[in-house]
Amino acid sequence: RAGAGGNIGAAAAAKSAPDGYTFVLGTNATHAANEFLFPALGFNPATDFEAVAMLGLLPMVICTSAPELPANGIAELVARARAKPGTLNVGLPSTTANVVLAQFVKAAQAPLFGVKYKSSGQAMTDLLGGQIPLAIDTATAARPLIASGKLRALGVTSLKATEMLPGVKPVSEQGVPGFEVVAWDALFAPRGTPPEIVEKMAEHVQRALQLADTRRRLMEIGVEPLFMGPAQLDAFVKAERPKWGDVIKAADIRVD
């Protein structure tokens, strides 16, 4: 059940019987960011679910079509932004991209100017056409254009390099130590689902993520496989919620 940034599906799952027959694919949106973006969710991400298993991370990439910005050029980007504050526009096709930019501007002290787009396609069209010099998008969306040479990747937003963009350095290794903002996908069950069912499902997810075909297919859609069990995922989400909330509130990011 899609819609409202994942809120519709998450609300339906939260109201379902906790019998092991309903699960929800939660994300950094449904379980960390949306409560700071929407006036009402229809569910409480902190109390309505049992954490089951992390499936993987979705790294974002800062990319450019501007010839004066070399690949793996975060240091050059920061220098240019500081030299001409607010003159370098960055296309932002998602809330996650907005959060990445806000955190990057703060961490790198790089005064870039964000331009919101309703879709990745629109942002990439303007980037390729030279209307904007930069964009932040998922590795999935940018990868074909980077591979063809139409775009150049300046850095990925994961703490470490990703197999999806070989040779592209993380922002954290280019003068912004510790920088990490990634989207993620994880499995949750309605609150009250028996622990033995939660553990059994987590075991199945772990085995599935060890299969070469599963890992390949996830990578194809932009998800870098990463397993966490129930306790580890629960702690991870508890740490993510204030992290996303603080950035969204400080940057006054809103859903249009």
C-alpha positions as CSV (number, residue, x, y, z in Angstrom):
1,R,0.0,0.0,0.0
2,A,1.9,3.0,-1.3
3,G,1.3,6.7,-0.7
4,A,2.1,9.6,1.6
5,G,5.8,8.8,1.8
6,G,5.0,5.2,3.0
7,N,2.6,6.4,5.8
8,I,-0.5,4.7,4.3
9,G,1.1,1.2,4.3
10,A,2.8,1.7,7.7
11,A,-0.6,2.8,9.2
12,A,-2.3,-0.3,7.8
13,A,0.4,-2.5,9.2
14,A,0.3,-0.9,12.6
15,K,-3.5,-1.6,12.9
16,S,-3.1,-5.2,11.7
17,A,-3.4,-8.2,14.0
18,P,0.0,-9.1,15.5
19,D,-0.2,-12.7,14.3
20,G,2.9,-13.0,12.1
21,Y,0.9,-12.6,8.8
22,T,1.5,-8.9,8.3
23,F,4.8,-7.1,8.0
24,V,5.7,-3.7,6.7
25,L,8.8,-2.6,4.7
26,G,9.7,0.4,6.7
27,T,12.2,3.0,5.7
28,N,14.1,6.0,7.0
29,A,11.0,8.0,5.9
30,T,8.3,6.0,7.7
31,H,10.3,5.2,10.9
32,A,12.6,8.2,11.2
33,A,11.8,11.3,9.1
34,N,8.0,11.5,8.5
35,E,6.9,12.3,12.0
36,F,8.8,15.6,11.6
37,L,7.3,16.3,8.2
38,F,3.6,15.3,8.5
39,P,1.1,16.7,10.9
40,A,-0.4,13.3,11.4
41,L,0.9,9.8,10.4
42,G,-1.9,7.5,11.5
43,F,0.7,5.5,13.5
44,N,3.4,5.9,16.0
45,P,6.8,4.7,14.7
46,A,8.2,4.5,18.2
47,T,5.5,2.3,19.8
48,D,3.4,0.6,17.1
49,F,6.0,-1.8,15.7
50,E,8.4,-4.6,16.5
51,A,11.8,-4.3,14.8
52,V,12.5,-7.5,12.7
53,A,15.4,-7.1,10.4
54,M,17.4,-4.6,8.4
55,L,17.5,-5.3,4.7
56,G,20.0,-2.8,3.4
57,L,21.2,0.8,2.9
58,L,20.5,3.1,0.0
59,P,23.5,5.4,-0.5
60,M,23.0,8.8,-2.1
61,V,25.5,10.4,-4.4
62,I,26.4,14.0,-5.0
63,C,26.9,14.4,-8.8
64,T,27.6,17.0,-11.3
65,S,27.6,17.8,-15.0
66,A,29.8,21.0,-14.6
67,P,33.2,20.5,-16.3
68,E,35.0,22.6,-13.7
69,L,34.2,20.2,-10.9
70,P,36.3,17.0,-11.2
71,A,35.1,13.6,-10.1
72,N,35.8,12.8,-6.4
73,G,36.0,16.6,-6.0
74,I,34.2,17.3,-2.7
75,A,37.1,19.5,-1.6
76,E,36.9,21.5,-4.8
77,L,33.1,21.8,-4.4
78,V,33.4,23.1,-0.8
79,A,36.1,25.6,-1.9
80,R,33.9,26.9,-4.8
81,A,30.8,27.2,-2.5
82,R,32.7,29.2,0.0
83,A,34.2,31.5,-2.6
84,K,30.7,32.3,-4.0
85,P,28.2,31.6,-1.2
86,G,24.7,30.5,-2.4
87,T,25.5,30.6,-6.1
88,L,25.9,26.8,-6.7
89,N,22.4,25.2,-7.0
90,V,21.8,21.6,-6.1
91,G,18.8,19.7,-7.4
92,L,16.9,17.8,-4.6
93,P,14.3,15.3,-5.8
94,S,13.5,13.8,-2.4
95,T,13.3,14.5,1.3
96,T,16.3,12.4,1.8
97,A,18.2,14.5,-0.7
98,N,17.1,17.6,1.3
99,V,18.5,16.1,4.5
100,V,21.7,15.1,2.8
101,L,22.3,18.7,1.6
102,A,21.3,20.3,5.0
103,Q,23.7,18.0,6.8
104,F,26.5,18.5,4.2
105,V,26.2,22.3,4.3
106,K,26.5,22.2,8.1
107,A,29.3,19.6,8.3
108,A,31.4,21.0,5.5
109,Q,30.5,24.7,6.0
110,A,29.7,24.8,2.3
111,P,27.0,27.4,1.4
112,L,25.2,25.6,-1.4
113,F,21.6,26.5,-2.5
114,G,19.0,23.7,-2.7
115,V,16.4,23.5,-5.5
116,K,13.5,21.2,-4.8
117,Y,12.2,18.9,-7.6
118,K,9.2,16.6,-7.6
119,S,11.0,13.8,-9.2
120,S,14.4,12.4,-9.9
121,G,13.8,12.5,-13.7
122,Q,13.1,16.3,-13.6
123,A,16.3,16.9,-11.5
124,M,18.4,14.8,-13.8
125,T,17.0,16.5,-16.9
126,D,17.9,19.9,-15.6
127,L,21.3,18.7,-14.5
128,L,22.1,17.2,-17.9
129,G,20.8,20.4,-19.6
130,G,23.0,22.6,-17.5
131,Q,20.2,24.4,-15.7
132,I,21.7,23.3,-12.4
133,P,25.4,22.2,-11.8
134,L,24.7,19.7,-9.1
135,A,22.2,17.2,-7.8
136,I,21.9,14.7,-5.0
137,D,20.1,11.5,-5.8
138,T,20.1,7.7,-5.1
139,A,23.0,5.7,-6.5
140,T,20.4,3.8,-8.5
141,A,19.1,6.9,-10.4
142,A,22.5,8.4,-11.0
143,R,24.5,5.2,-11.8
144,P,23.5,4.8,-15.5
145,L,24.4,8.4,-16.2
146,I,27.6,8.2,-14.3
147,A,28.6,5.0,-16.1
148,S,27.9,6.6,-19.5
149,G,30.0,9.6,-18.7
150,K,27.2,12.1,-18.8
151,L,27.5,12.8,-15.1
152,R,30.4,12.6,-12.7
153,A,30.2,11.5,-9.1
154,L,31.8,13.7,-6.5
155,G,31.1,11.5,-3.5
156,V,28.8,9.0,-1.9
157,T,27.0,9.7,1.3
158,S,27.6,6.3,3.0
159,L,30.4,6.2,5.5
160,K,32.3,3.7,3.3
161,A,32.5,3.2,-0.5
162,T,29.7,1.3,-2.1
163,E,30.0,-1.5,-4.7
164,M,27.3,0.2,-6.7
165,L,29.6,3.0,-7.6
166,P,33.1,1.6,-7.8
167,G,35.9,4.1,-7.5
168,V,33.7,6.8,-6.0
169,K,35.0,8.0,-2.7
170,P,32.7,8.7,0.3
171,V,32.2,12.3,1.3
172,S,33.7,11.2,4.7
173,E,37.0,10.5,3.1
174,Q,37.2,13.9,1.3
175,G,37.6,16.4,4.1
176,V,34.2,15.9,5.9
177,P,35.1,13.1,8.4
178,G,32.3,11.1,9.8
179,F,29.7,12.3,7.3
180,E,27.0,9.8,6.7
181,V,23.4,10.2,5.6
182,V,21.8,7.1,3.9
183,A,18.3,5.9,3.3
184,W,17.5,2.4,4.5
185,D,14.9,-0.4,4.2
186,A,13.9,-2.6,7.1
187,L,11.2,-5.1,8.0
188,F,8.8,-4.4,10.9
189,A,5.9,-6.2,12.4
190,P,2.9,-4.9,14.3
191,R,3.5,-4.3,18.1
192,G,2.7,-7.5,20.0
193,T,3.8,-9.9,17.4
194,P,5.2,-12.9,19.3
195,P,9.0,-12.8,19.8
196,E,9.4,-16.3,18.3
197,I,7.8,-15.2,15.1
198,V,9.9,-12.0,14.9
199,E,13.1,-14.1,15.5
200,K,12.1,-16.7,12.9
201,M,11.4,-14.1,10.3
202,A,14.7,-12.4,11.1
203,E,16.5,-15.7,10.6
204,H,14.8,-16.1,7.2
205,V,15.9,-12.6,6.1
206,Q,19.4,-13.2,7.2
207,R,19.6,-16.4,5.2
208,A,18.1,-14.7,2.2
209,L,20.6,-11.9,2.3
210,Q,23.4,-14.4,2.2
211,L,22.2,-15.7,-1.2
212,A,24.2,-14.3,-4.1
213,D,21.1,-13.9,-6.3
214,T,19.3,-11.9,-3.6
215,R,22.3,-9.7,-3.1
216,R,22.7,-9.1,-6.8
217,R,19.0,-8.2,-7.3
218,L,19.0,-5.8,-4.3
219,M,22.1,-4.1,-5.7
220,E,20.4,-3.7,-9.0
221,I,17.6,-1.7,-7.4
222,G,20.1,0.4,-5.3
223,V,20.0,-1.4,-2.0
224,E,23.3,-2.4,-0.5
225,P,22.5,-5.5,1.6
226,L,23.1,-5.2,5.3
227,F,21.5,-7.4,7.9
228,M,20.6,-6.4,11.5
229,G,18.6,-8.6,13.8
230,P,15.7,-7.3,16.0
231,A,17.7,-5.9,18.9
232,Q,20.3,-4.2,16.7
233,L,17.7,-2.8,14.3
234,D,15.7,-1.4,17.2
235,A,18.7,0.4,18.6
236,F,19.6,1.7,15.1
237,V,16.1,3.1,14.5
238,K,16.1,4.8,18.0
239,A,19.3,6.6,17.1
240,E,18.1,7.5,13.6
241,R,14.9,9.2,14.6
242,P,16.5,12.2,16.5
243,K,19.3,12.3,13.9
244,W,16.8,12.9,11.0
245,G,14.5,15.0,13.2
246,D,17.2,17.4,14.3
247,V,18.3,18.1,10.7
248,I,14.7,18.5,9.4
249,K,13.8,20.9,12.1
250,A,17.0,22.9,11.9
251,A,16.8,23.3,8.1
252,D,13.0,23.8,8.2
253,I,12.5,21.1,5.6
254,R,8.9,20.6,4.6
255,V,6.8,18.3,2.4
256,D,5.3,20.3,-0.5
